[in-house]
Amino acid sequence: MIFDFGYRLRELRESKNLTQTQVAKRLNLSKTTISGYENNIKTPSLEVLVKLSILYGASADYILGLENRKLIQIDGLTMNQEEILKILLKEFKNLNKKSMTVMK
């Protein structure tokens, strides 16, 4: 099991302001099972991993610690709102590149 797995699950759950009990009810699991996942004692099935990914809006790769990129859910936004987000993301990335160049 990936070392960060439990930590990432807890972090994602807390970012959604959910308790272990709430997550357990949504996934039709026990609170003990959710606790086991978060403490790296239990390993979820592929089906549960997919459900966790959907619930938290994070890729399975992120949850497993295989990548560090976080996802932004844009479902329900208008095309105009999506375009604004794309522009903002591009600007933030450009600012980061400029600041990295200055630091070198």
Secondary structure, 3 states (H helix, E strand, C coil): CCCCHHHHHHHHHHHCCCCHHHHHHHHCCCHHHHHHHHCCCCCCCHHHHHHHHHHHCCCHHHHCCCCCCCCCCCCCCCHHHHHHHHHHHHHHHHHHHHHHHHHC
